[in-house]
Amino acid sequence: MTYRVDLVPRVEAVLEELPESGHQEVIGLIAAVLVQSEVWPAPGGWDVAFGARSWVAFTTYADGIEVYDVGWAG
């Protein structure tokens, strides 16, 4: 099944400002969340996923996720 991922404008801006290693880690974390749909909360719910030095906050839809906040501690 194909899922969609939306990034709010603030997340897009943060991704542009991260160094390459931070950008790659956050994008990898978003990808990891996207492919694990069986553990998403019910549509309309939200969750946070953590990487080694990053985190993403997202809300779910029936067909994907919307990432509304990210952080990187690198």
C-alpha positions as a Markdown table, in Angstrom:
| # | Residue | x | y | z |
|---|---|---|---|---|
| 1 | Met | 0.0 | 0.0 | 0.0 |
| 2 | Thr | 1.2 | 3.5 | -0.8 |
| 3 | Tyr | 1.1 | 6.0 | 2.1 |
| 4 | Arg | 1.4 | 9.8 | 1.9 |
| 5 | Val | 3.5 | 12.0 | 4.2 |
| 6 | Asp | 2.9 | 15.7 | 4.6 |
| 7 | Leu | 5.3 | 18.1 | 6.2 |
| 8 | Val | 4.0 | 21.3 | 7.7 |
| 9 | Pro | 5.9 | 24.4 | 6.5 |
| 10 | Arg | 7.8 | 24.8 | 9.8 |
| 11 | Val | 9.2 | 21.2 | 9.5 |
| 12 | Glu | 10.3 | 22.0 | 5.9 |
| 13 | Ala | 12.1 | 25.1 | 7.2 |
| 14 | Val | 13.8 | 23.2 | 9.9 |
| 15 | Leu | 15.0 | 20.4 | 7.5 |
| 16 | Glu | 16.5 | 23.1 | 5.3 |
| 17 | Glu | 18.5 | 24.5 | 8.2 |
| 18 | Leu | 19.9 | 21.1 | 9.5 |
| 19 | Pro | 23.4 | 20.0 | 8.6 |
| 20 | Glu | 23.5 | 17.0 | 6.2 |
| 21 | Ser | 23.8 | 14.4 | 9.0 |
| 22 | Gly | 20.8 | 15.8 | 10.8 |
| 23 | His | 18.7 | 16.1 | 7.7 |
| 24 | Gln | 19.5 | 12.5 | 6.8 |
| 25 | Glu | 18.7 | 11.2 | 10.3 |
| 26 | Val | 15.3 | 13.1 | 10.4 |
| 27 | Ile | 14.3 | 12.0 | 6.9 |
| 28 | Gly | 15.3 | 8.4 | 7.9 |
| 29 | Leu | 13.2 | 8.6 | 11.0 |
| 30 | Ile | 10.2 | 9.9 | 9.1 |
| 31 | Ala | 10.6 | 7.0 | 6.6 |
| 32 | Ala | 10.8 | 4.5 | 9.4 |
| 33 | Val | 7.6 | 5.8 | 10.9 |
| 34 | Leu | 5.8 | 5.8 | 7.5 |
| 35 | Val | 6.5 | 2.1 | 6.9 |
| 36 | Gln | 5.3 | 1.0 | 10.3 |
| 37 | Ser | 1.6 | 1.8 | 9.8 |
| 38 | Glu | 0.6 | -1.2 | 12.0 |
| 39 | Val | 1.7 | 0.8 | 15.1 |
| 40 | Trp | 0.3 | 4.2 | 14.2 |
| 41 | Pro | -2.4 | 5.5 | 16.5 |
| 42 | Ala | -5.9 | 5.6 | 15.1 |
| 43 | Pro | -6.5 | 8.3 | 12.4 |
| 44 | Gly | -6.5 | 11.7 | 14.1 |
| 45 | Gly | -4.2 | 10.5 | 16.8 |
| 46 | Trp | -0.7 | 11.6 | 17.3 |
| 47 | Asp | 2.6 | 10.1 | 18.4 |
| 48 | Val | 6.3 | 10.9 | 18.7 |
| 49 | Ala | 9.2 | 8.7 | 17.4 |
| 50 | Phe | 12.8 | 9.0 | 18.5 |
| 51 | Gly | 16.0 | 8.4 | 16.7 |
| 52 | Ala | 19.6 | 8.5 | 18.0 |
| 53 | Arg | 19.7 | 12.3 | 18.0 |
| 54 | Ser | 16.3 | 13.3 | 16.6 |
| 55 | Trp | 12.6 | 13.1 | 17.1 |
| 56 | Val | 9.5 | 13.6 | 15.0 |
| 57 | Ala | 5.9 | 14.4 | 16.1 |
| 58 | Phe | 3.2 | 13.3 | 13.7 |
| 59 | Thr | -0.6 | 12.9 | 13.4 |
| 60 | Thr | -2.1 | 10.1 | 11.4 |
| 61 | Tyr | -4.7 | 9.7 | 8.6 |
| 62 | Ala | -6.1 | 6.6 | 7.1 |
| 63 | Asp | -3.6 | 7.0 | 4.2 |
| 64 | Gly | -0.5 | 8.4 | 5.8 |
| 65 | Ile | 1.0 | 10.8 | 8.3 |
| 66 | Glu | 1.5 | 14.5 | 8.8 |
| 67 | Val | 4.8 | 15.5 | 10.5 |
| 68 | Tyr | 4.1 | 18.7 | 12.5 |
| 69 | Asp | 7.3 | 19.0 | 14.5 |
| 70 | Val | 10.9 | 17.7 | 14.4 |
| 71 | Gly | 13.9 | 18.1 | 16.6 |
| 72 | Trp | 17.6 | 17.3 | 16.3 |
| 73 | Ala | 20.2 | 17.4 | 19.1 |
| 74 | Gly | 23.3 | 17.1 | 17.1 |
